[in-house]
Amino acid sequence: MRLLVATRNAGKLREYSYIYADLPLHLTSLTDEMIETTVAETGADFQANAILKARTYVKESGILTLADDSGLEVDALGGAPGVHTARYAGEDASDEDRYRLLLHNLAGIPREKRTARFRCVVAIATLEGEVFCTEGTCEGLIADEPTGTEGFGYDPIFYLPEYDCTLAQLPSDIKNQISHRAQAARAAIPILARLVSQERGA
């Protein structure tokens, strides 16, 4: 059974492929399917944006579609950047531009008040118009400086006290167990397994 993961990010597709390795699914991406449509993330929260993307791409592709929306919530910044995580430093900014701006905005904030979490909502849209959602969170602190070369996005500045390192220093197998996206993706396994079973029984 084919599953369109609504992303052009090869790193994200690898994460999903790892998590769903035991399911009888063939994962494909927007790039693989040559889909150029971009969905404006106009939702008020992560779930609204994930559903918007899943519904758009399932219609365009005709393939069972998984979309996610995720972001970083920093308590000292009132939950920002939140739904604006990917556009925090402007549309064409790099990952480093974004996390450098975040570090600048947290200058002078003591370590114990730099609490933050990554939050992810996964939405799965079927060809029949059904939508299923799951959510995951990963709690941590914003470090003073970036460290590590693994991962992407804000991973180099997201510090995990229990591991004494940033997400960008974690081996991918551990990250794929504890990350917000991993938690939301794993929570969706029963949903995907049921959809696969339904298709095979049809």
SEZAVO-916707 format. One record per residue (C-alpha): x, y, z; residue in one letter; residue number from 1. Coordinates in nm, 3 decimals, padded with zeros to 5 digits, always signed. Example, Ala and Ser with C-alpha at 12.3 -4.5 7.8 and 13.67 -1.06 7.14 Angstrom:
! residues 2
+---------+---------+---------+------+-------+
|    east |   north |      up | bami | lumza |
+---------+---------+---------+------+-------+
| +01.230 | -00.450 | +00.780 |    A |     1 |
| +01.367 | -00.106 | +00.714 |    S |     2 |
+---------+---------+---------+------+-------+
END
This chain:
! residues 202
+---------+---------+---------+------+-------+
|    east |   north |      up | bami | lumza |
+---------+---------+---------+------+-------+
| +00.000 | +00.000 | +00.000 |    M |     1 |
| +00.134 | +00.343 | -00.091 |    R |     2 |
| +00.153 | +00.626 | +00.160 |    L |     3 |
| +00.229 | +00.980 | +00.049 |    L |     4 |
| +00.425 | +01.164 | +00.315 |    V |     5 |
| +00.349 | +01.528 | +00.240 |    A |     6 |
| +00.704 | +01.659 | +00.254 |    T |     7 |
| +00.995 | +01.754 | +00.031 |    R |     8 |
| +01.235 | +01.708 | +00.322 |    N |     9 |
| +01.445 | +01.394 | +00.270 |    A |    10 |
| +01.538 | +01.385 | +00.640 |    G |    11 |
| +01.174 | +01.378 | +00.743 |    K |    12 |
| +01.092 | +01.105 | +00.492 |    L |    13 |
| +01.380 | +00.895 | +00.634 |    R |    14 |
| +01.237 | +00.934 | +00.986 |    E |    15 |
| +00.895 | +00.811 | +00.877 |    Y |    16 |
| +01.047 | +00.524 | +00.677 |    S |    17 |
| +01.232 | +00.411 | +00.988 |    Y |    18 |
| +00.925 | +00.430 | +01.212 |    I |    19 |
| +00.697 | +00.251 | +00.965 |    Y |    20 |
| +00.954 | -00.008 | +00.857 |    A |    21 |
| +00.743 | -00.296 | +00.992 |    D |    22 |
| +00.425 | -00.190 | +00.811 |    L |    23 |
| +00.349 | -00.310 | +00.456 |    P |    24 |
| +00.373 | +00.043 | +00.320 |    L |    25 |
| +00.566 | +00.200 | +00.036 |    H |    26 |
| +00.642 | +00.558 | +00.140 |    L |    27 |
| +00.665 | +00.825 | -00.125 |    T |    28 |
| +00.710 | +01.202 | -00.106 |    S |    29 |
| +00.586 | +01.514 | -00.282 |    L |    30 |
| +00.918 | +01.521 | -00.467 |    T |    31 |
| +00.884 | +01.157 | -00.575 |    D |    32 |
| +00.532 | +01.224 | -00.703 |    E |    33 |
| +00.641 | +01.550 | -00.872 |    M |    34 |
| +00.373 | +01.745 | -00.685 |    I |    35 |
| +00.461 | +02.113 | -00.688 |    E |    36 |
| +00.156 | +02.250 | -00.505 |    T |    37 |
| +00.239 | +02.437 | -00.186 |    T |    38 |
| -00.024 | +02.460 | +00.085 |    V |    39 |
| -00.047 | +02.788 | +00.276 |    A |    40 |
| -00.037 | +02.698 | +00.645 |    E |    41 |
| -00.317 | +02.930 | +00.750 |    T |    42 |
| -00.450 | +02.719 | +01.038 |    G |    43 |
| -00.463 | +02.856 | +01.391 |    A |    44 |
| -00.281 | +02.555 | +01.532 |    D |    45 |
| -00.072 | +02.253 | +01.431 |    F |    46 |
| -00.372 | +02.022 | +01.389 |    Q |    47 |
| -00.554 | +02.260 | +01.154 |    A |    48 |
| -00.243 | +02.294 | +00.936 |    N |    49 |
| -00.177 | +01.918 | +00.928 |    A |    50 |
| -00.537 | +01.847 | +00.824 |    I |    51 |
| -00.526 | +02.120 | +00.559 |    L |    52 |
| -00.215 | +01.967 | +00.403 |    K |    53 |
| -00.336 | +01.608 | +00.424 |    A |    54 |
| -00.671 | +01.690 | +00.260 |    R |    55 |
| -00.509 | +01.894 | -00.017 |    T |    56 |
| -00.249 | +01.634 | -00.112 |    Y |    57 |
| -00.475 | +01.329 | -00.093 |    V |    58 |
| -00.702 | +01.498 | -00.349 |    K |    59 |
| -00.414 | +01.593 | -00.572 |    E |    60 |
| -00.231 | +01.259 | -00.556 |    S |    61 |
| -00.506 | +01.002 | -00.517 |    G |    62 |
| -00.280 | +00.832 | -00.260 |    I |    63 |
| -00.342 | +00.780 | +00.112 |    L |    64 |
| -00.169 | +01.085 | +00.258 |    T |    65 |
| +00.009 | +01.162 | +00.584 |    L |    66 |
| +00.088 | +01.524 | +00.663 |    A |    67 |
| +00.228 | +01.671 | +00.978 |    D |    68 |
| +00.268 | +02.012 | +01.126 |    D |    69 |
| +00.508 | +02.069 | +01.405 |    S |    70 |
| +00.688 | +02.343 | +01.579 |    G |    71 |
| +00.877 | +02.468 | +01.876 |    L |    72 |
| +00.700 | +02.626 | +02.174 |    E |    73 |
| +00.927 | +02.830 | +02.402 |    V |    74 |
| +00.766 | +02.920 | +02.732 |    D |    75 |
| +00.973 | +03.236 | +02.788 |    A |    76 |
| +00.848 | +03.364 | +02.451 |    L |    77 |
| +00.482 | +03.297 | +02.525 |    G |    78 |
| +00.478 | +02.978 | +02.318 |    G |    79 |
| +00.651 | +03.132 | +02.016 |    A |    80 |
| +00.752 | +03.053 | +01.750 |    P |    81 |
| +00.468 | +02.795 | +01.754 |    G |    82 |
| +00.289 | +02.763 | +01.419 |    V |    83 |
| +00.539 | +03.013 | +01.277 |    H |    84 |
| +00.839 | +02.789 | +01.357 |    T |    85 |
| +00.937 | +02.730 | +00.993 |    A |    86 |
| +00.896 | +03.098 | +00.901 |    R |    87 |
| +01.035 | +03.246 | +01.222 |    Y |    88 |
| +01.315 | +03.437 | +01.049 |    A |    89 |
| +01.135 | +03.492 | +00.718 |    G |    90 |
| +01.034 | +03.275 | +00.424 |    E |    91 |
| +01.382 | +03.223 | +00.277 |    D |    92 |
| +01.576 | +03.189 | +00.601 |    A |    93 |
| +01.798 | +02.888 | +00.668 |    S |    94 |
| +01.773 | +02.658 | +00.969 |    D |    95 |
| +02.069 | +02.841 | +01.120 |    E |    96 |
| +01.905 | +03.181 | +01.060 |    D |    97 |
| +01.600 | +03.063 | +01.254 |    R |    98 |
| +01.776 | +02.919 | +01.554 |    Y |    99 |
| +02.019 | +03.210 | +01.573 |    R |   100 |
| +01.722 | +03.450 | +01.590 |    L |   101 |
| +01.566 | +03.238 | +01.863 |    L |   102 |
| +01.890 | +03.241 | +02.063 |    L |   103 |
| +01.909 | +03.619 | +02.018 |    H |   104 |
| +01.554 | +03.660 | +02.147 |    N |   105 |
| +01.637 | +03.448 | +02.453 |    L |   106 |
| +01.956 | +03.638 | +02.538 |    A |   107 |
| +01.978 | +03.693 | +02.913 |    G |   108 |
| +01.708 | +03.438 | +02.998 |    I |   109 |
| +01.848 | +03.198 | +03.262 |    P |   110 |
| +01.872 | +02.827 | +03.185 |    R |   111 |
| +01.591 | +02.720 | +03.418 |    E |   112 |
| +01.348 | +02.953 | +03.236 |    K |   113 |
| +01.440 | +02.832 | +02.886 |    R |   114 |
| +01.190 | +02.545 | +02.895 |    T |   115 |
| +01.044 | +02.446 | +02.560 |    A |   116 |
| +00.882 | +02.162 | +02.372 |    R |   117 |
| +00.854 | +02.039 | +02.021 |    F |   118 |
| +00.494 | +01.952 | +01.933 |    R |   119 |
| +00.381 | +01.754 | +01.630 |    C |   120 |
| +00.037 | +01.665 | +01.495 |    V |   121 |
| +00.008 | +01.395 | +01.228 |    V |   122 |
| -00.301 | +01.391 | +01.005 |    A |   123 |
| -00.383 | +01.095 | +00.780 |    I |   124 |
| -00.635 | +01.160 | +00.503 |    A |   125 |
| -00.799 | +00.877 | +00.312 |    T |   126 |
| -00.936 | +00.880 | -00.040 |    L |   127 |
| -01.283 | +00.839 | +00.113 |    E |   128 |
| -01.252 | +01.172 | +00.296 |    G |   129 |
| -01.174 | +01.047 | +00.645 |    E |   130 |
| -00.907 | +01.223 | +00.853 |    V |   131 |
| -00.733 | +01.079 | +01.159 |    F |   132 |
| -00.501 | +01.279 | +01.387 |    C |   133 |
| -00.237 | +01.191 | +01.646 |    T |   134 |
| -00.005 | +01.413 | +01.853 |    E |   135 |
| +00.336 | +01.390 | +02.016 |    G |   136 |
| +00.552 | +01.621 | +02.229 |    T |   137 |
| +00.917 | +01.629 | +02.332 |    C |   138 |
| +01.014 | +01.841 | +02.635 |    E |   139 |
| +01.350 | +02.010 | +02.677 |    G |   140 |
| +01.542 | +02.335 | +02.717 |    L |   141 |
| +01.685 | +02.584 | +02.469 |    I |   142 |
| +02.064 | +02.567 | +02.489 |    A |   143 |
| +02.291 | +02.873 | +02.487 |    D |   144 |
| +02.474 | +02.765 | +02.172 |    E |   145 |
| +02.414 | +02.512 | +01.893 |    P |   146 |
| +02.581 | +02.173 | +01.930 |    T |   147 |
| +02.576 | +01.862 | +01.713 |    G |   148 |
| +02.546 | +01.782 | +01.345 |    T |   149 |
| +02.262 | +01.528 | +01.331 |    E |   150 |
| +01.901 | +01.616 | +01.259 |    G |   151 |
| +01.776 | +01.942 | +01.112 |    F |   152 |
| +01.581 | +02.254 | +01.203 |    G |   153 |
| +01.618 | +02.360 | +01.565 |    Y |   154 |
| +01.772 | +02.029 | +01.676 |    D |   155 |
| +02.118 | +02.183 | +01.750 |    P |   156 |
| +01.976 | +02.413 | +02.020 |    I |   157 |
| +01.716 | +02.179 | +02.173 |    F |   158 |
| +01.877 | +02.035 | +02.486 |    Y |   159 |
| +01.752 | +01.715 | +02.651 |    L |   160 |
| +01.851 | +01.710 | +03.020 |    P |   161 |
| +01.795 | +01.335 | +03.055 |    E |   162 |
| +02.047 | +01.266 | +02.777 |    Y |   163 |
| +02.278 | +01.562 | +02.853 |    D |   164 |
| +02.293 | +01.655 | +02.485 |    C |   165 |
| +02.096 | +01.828 | +02.210 |    T |   166 |
| +01.870 | +01.651 | +01.962 |    L |   167 |
| +02.141 | +01.712 | +01.702 |    A |   168 |
| +02.384 | +01.501 | +01.909 |    Q |   169 |
| +02.152 | +01.203 | +01.950 |    L |   170 |
| +02.196 | +00.895 | +01.731 |    P |   171 |
| +01.907 | +00.872 | +01.488 |    S |   172 |
| +01.777 | +00.548 | +01.640 |    D |   173 |
| +01.730 | +00.718 | +01.978 |    I |   174 |
| +01.587 | +01.035 | +01.824 |    K |   175 |
| +01.339 | +00.824 | +01.632 |    N |   176 |
| +01.214 | +00.687 | +01.963 |    Q |   177 |
| +01.174 | +01.011 | +02.159 |    I |   178 |
| +01.112 | +01.296 | +01.915 |    S |   179 |
| +00.775 | +01.470 | +01.892 |    H |   180 |
| +00.737 | +01.350 | +01.534 |    R |   181 |
| +00.831 | +00.996 | +01.631 |    A |   182 |
| +00.571 | +00.993 | +01.909 |    Q |   183 |
| +00.296 | +01.127 | +01.682 |    A |   184 |
| +00.402 | +00.892 | +01.401 |    A |   185 |
| +00.408 | +00.586 | +01.629 |    R |   186 |
| +00.066 | +00.678 | +01.767 |    A |   187 |
| -00.059 | +00.657 | +01.408 |    A |   188 |
| +00.065 | +00.299 | +01.354 |    I |   189 |
| -00.265 | +00.137 | +01.463 |    P |   190 |
| -00.455 | +00.369 | +01.228 |    I |   191 |
| -00.231 | +00.284 | +00.933 |    L |   192 |
| -00.242 | -00.087 | +01.015 |    A |   193 |
| -00.621 | -00.074 | +01.015 |    R |   194 |
| -00.629 | +00.109 | +00.681 |    L |   195 |
| -00.394 | -00.147 | +00.528 |    V |   196 |
| -00.614 | -00.427 | +00.661 |    S |   197 |
| -00.925 | -00.262 | +00.520 |    Q |   198 |
| -00.766 | -00.223 | +00.178 |    E |   199 |
| -00.657 | -00.586 | +00.173 |    R |   200 |
| -01.005 | -00.698 | +00.278 |    G |   201 |
| -01.173 | -00.491 | +00.011 |    A |   202 |
+---------+---------+---------+------+-------+
END
